[in-house]
Each structure stands twice: as structure tokens, then as C-alpha cells.
């Protein structure tokens, strides 16, 4: 049977003023919408198997909400739960969607608005069903683009980054009109900072708009964020403005559009293999510093921040140092939680992390929970026996970052799980790719 594909997109923007989440100590109550937050859905069915990818313009989603959404879709569609992927773009200009432990150190951050999350889940389920119902005979092509000048490693511009954007293009088999583009790119969507009070998907929203202007307004762009834990636009922006978000979004959109324009008819596949699998790994808890050591680290981070400001070291280094102060503050809070026993209670439900892999033709899409460092994307691609693209912030959160062994500063100080967890997820994904590749 030939491929059938469908898409849907629904607005999940808050309908009333809400706290905008993503920056510590910032009283950001939304005053309007610069660009909508969307749930974007792609449905693919080759007759033997089907998959659904759902991309949310949100910071995080819980594993519990993921399970609920999957189960509700399964109840109404002929699809397995393992074949449904739910990812978050990780915009820092959207509402609170997860109650994080470290939010307890910041009294400004409110609890999750359950009414809002109910609205989101209802709309996501409806969109998934609509995508399935809209399916038409289709063809799929997979390509990639090298991206420069959007962002880099936020600790050192010369350190690790993954410039490859994975691109899945779907077109109508009868008209050859493109109607869906799925995009995976490893970069924090954090052009907008704590002084902005407008709801926004940040630069990915402008990439979406650029591609629609280039390909057609009816094209659904499903944007997934790849491992971005240590990736940021901070060394590439001239300010935290929507004009800058648009500029960076257009840079990404231009490179993606060129890659799509370079596709030939022979690149499209009307009967791709489709398969999916989910397995889990047991996360390893990080050994936290003592409260005294955490407090000493905070003193050091504050002094470094003040030193760099006095030296006019530039936006990138100063912002990195400021974030390191935030991380050190959160480390002090977590150390105190470890001492009083509340840390164990908060992490009790984090007993396994999900690794999900989709096969589409000869390409594999890997979805990892949490904010993983970009090195895990690079490592997985190196180890994989086939072309692979990696997504993070998928199917649940991990109470923050999954860092590497040599990580220091903000992310390392507030990580609750050890780097061995990231390595285990990569190794598991590589095993799963081999199984799906060989059919064993």
C-alpha cells in the first residue's frame, strides 16, 4: 500500500494572562501574543504501520501527560501508543507546564495551571485525530541542511554543536504539492529574554512563517528541538528583540528552503518503511554537593559575574556567568532538599526514562527525554549504522539537564541526573536502530 499522510495544527496559546516560564526571578505575566503557540501534528501510514509526531510550542511536558495523550489517541485511532511521539520546542515565552523541583527556590514561579493543561491536552488529541482523518496519498523525502549563524555552544562558541537540521518533506502524491515539513534543529529558542511579556515560540515561529511564505501558507511545519542543553543564540544576537528572533528564524528557514528546493522527484518515496519502538533506561542520580560546598560555589559564581560585568566582557560571557549564578542558587536549594529528605520524594517517580525511535524509510528519528547536551546528538549520529536525527524534550522531562562529564556552570549545577544517564539513552537508541533496521 502507498503512503498516506495527514497534518493538523491547533493554537494552544493561553486565552488569559499567564506567567511566562523560563527565566529565574522574573515576574513575567503575559500581556499579549506576538505569535501563537501551536500543536503541530504529522500522521504517516504505509498500510503496515503508522506513526504520529506531535510538536508543542511549550517548555516541557510531563511523562504523565504524555501517557494520557497517547492513551486518548489510541482509544480513537488504530495506532499503538509506542507510535506516538510528543515533543516540546522549549520556548521560554510560554506558560508553566511542569512543576519542577528547582521552581521551589523561586517563589515567583506558580504551579501548573491544570485548566490550561486540560485545554492543551484536549486540543492535541483533537489535532491528532484530525491529522489522521485528513490523510491523503503522499510521498516523503528526507534531507538535511547545515546551519550557521543561528547559535552555537553557549559556554564557548568554539565548542561542540550540531549544525545539521534534519528535514522530512511530505507532498501530495497526486499534485506533488508539499503540505508538511518536519524540522529538527539543536538550538535553545531563547532570543527573547525576561523583559518580554509577549507569548511567543521565539525564532522557530519565524522559521515556520518563512517556510510557509516560501512553500505555501497551507504547509504545516512541525518543529522539533534537538539536543540543545548547551546551545544558545546568545553569541549571535545583537539584542533580545523579535526583530532578532525573526532574523535568526529566517536564516534557519532559508537554509531549510534551499535543501527542500534541491530535492528531485527521485528523492520522494511513496512506500517508505515505517516502524516504531519504545524502550527505557534506568537513570542514575547525580551526587549532589554538600550544602557548604554549594554555598561556596554560589559565592564564586557571583564574584565571577561581577568581575565580567566590570570588565565589560560582552553579552555572551556575561550572560553565561549570570546563568551560572542561577544554577549555583538552584544547587544550594537542591543540596538543602537532599539534606531534609524532600529531594528523594520529588524524584521518586523518575525511575525510568523513555527512549523512542521511529523509522521512516531509511532514516531514524530518536526522541529523548529531558534537556540533553548536544554531544549526545553527535555521539548517537556517530554510532548509528544509519542516518539518524535526534530530538530532546520529548515524551516527558527529567527535572532539567542531562549534561556531559566535563560540564560546568549553570546546567551542571542544577542537573539531578548523572551523565551516565545520557550515555545509557544513546546506547539504547543505537541498539534500537539496529533492531528496527534489521527487523530483529
VENURTA-V977134 format. One line per field, one symbol per residue. ss: DSSP state (H for helix, E for strand, - for the rest). phi: phi as a letter, one per 20 degrees, with the letter a starting at -180 (. if undefined). A space follows every 10 residues. Layout:
ss=???
phi=???
//
This chain:
ss=---EEEEEEE E-------E- E-------E- -EE----EEE EEEEE----E EEEEEE---- --HHHHHHHH HHHHHH---- HHHEEEEE-- ---E------ HHHHH----- ---HHHHHHH HHHHHHHHHH HHH--EEEEE EEEEEE---- -EE------- ---EEEEEEE EE-----EEE EEEEE----- -------EE- --HHHHHHHH HHHHH----E EEEEE----- EE-------- -HHHHHHHHH HHHHHHHHHH H---HHH-E- ---EEEEEEE E---E----- HHHHHHHHHH HHHHHHHHHH ----HHHHHH HHHHHHHHHH HHHHHHHHHH -HHHHH---- --EEEEEEEE --EEEEEE-- EE-HHHHHHH HHH---EEEE E--E------ EE-------H HHHH--E-HH HHHHHHHHHH HHHHHHHH--
phi=.ffcbbcbbc fdfgebgbfe dqcfmdeddf drcfbfeddd ccdcbdnebc ccdcddecfb cefffffffg fffgfdcebe gfeddcccfm feccffcbee gfffecfffe fgefffffff ffffffffff fffefcfbcc ccbbcedcme aafeebgeeg bdeeeecddc cffedmefcb cdccbeafec ffdfeeddfa emfgfffgff fffedpfefe ddedeegcgc dbffedddre cfffffffff ffffffffff fefdgffece bffcbbbccc cefdffefff ffffffffgf ffffffffff elfoggffff fffffgffff fffffffffe nffgffdgee ebdecdcddc lddcddddfn eeffgfffff ffefebfbcd ddldmpdclp edeegefcng fffdfdcfgg ffffffffff gffffffend
//
